[in-house]
Amino acid sequence: MRTHLCTLLAIALIACATIASHAAVSAEGGLDIYSKYIWRGLNLCDNLVWQPSVTLSSDDWELGIWSNLDGGTLTELDATISRTFQLGPNQAVAGFTYYPFPDLDENDTSQEVFAGITYPTNIPFTLTAYYD
């Protein structure tokens, strides 16, 4: 658990320093409650779950912390940092997500990079690729 928290803290500090260097910073939070936890089509939990989240954004940078609590047990705590930018007439995004699973073994983590592009048509089309 200590390694997970140190990694998340490092990501958060780097992201906060980057975001804080910009003039306007906004924060958003949420608490979602679901009867089960479905992730990318996989049923990970059939119990009631709580999913609190917090997002800090400034201009083109964003830091998000998201978690999943199953019956009061923290089962997932994710940190995502991303940057959005213009690529010609298109909007693009690139980022990194660190997925620790605190209720499992210390080595049960995942790291994912992603990149996406949105084409400005009458009905916007977005394509995003993830690599773990």
Buried (B, 14 or more C-beta within 10 A) or exposed (E): EEEBEEBBEEBBEEBBEBBEEEEEBEEEEEEEEEEEBEEEEEEBBEEEBBBBBBBBBBEBBBBBBBBBBBEEEBBBBBBBBBBBEEEEEBBBBBBBBBBBBBEEEEEEBEEBEBBBBBEEEEEEEEEEEEEE
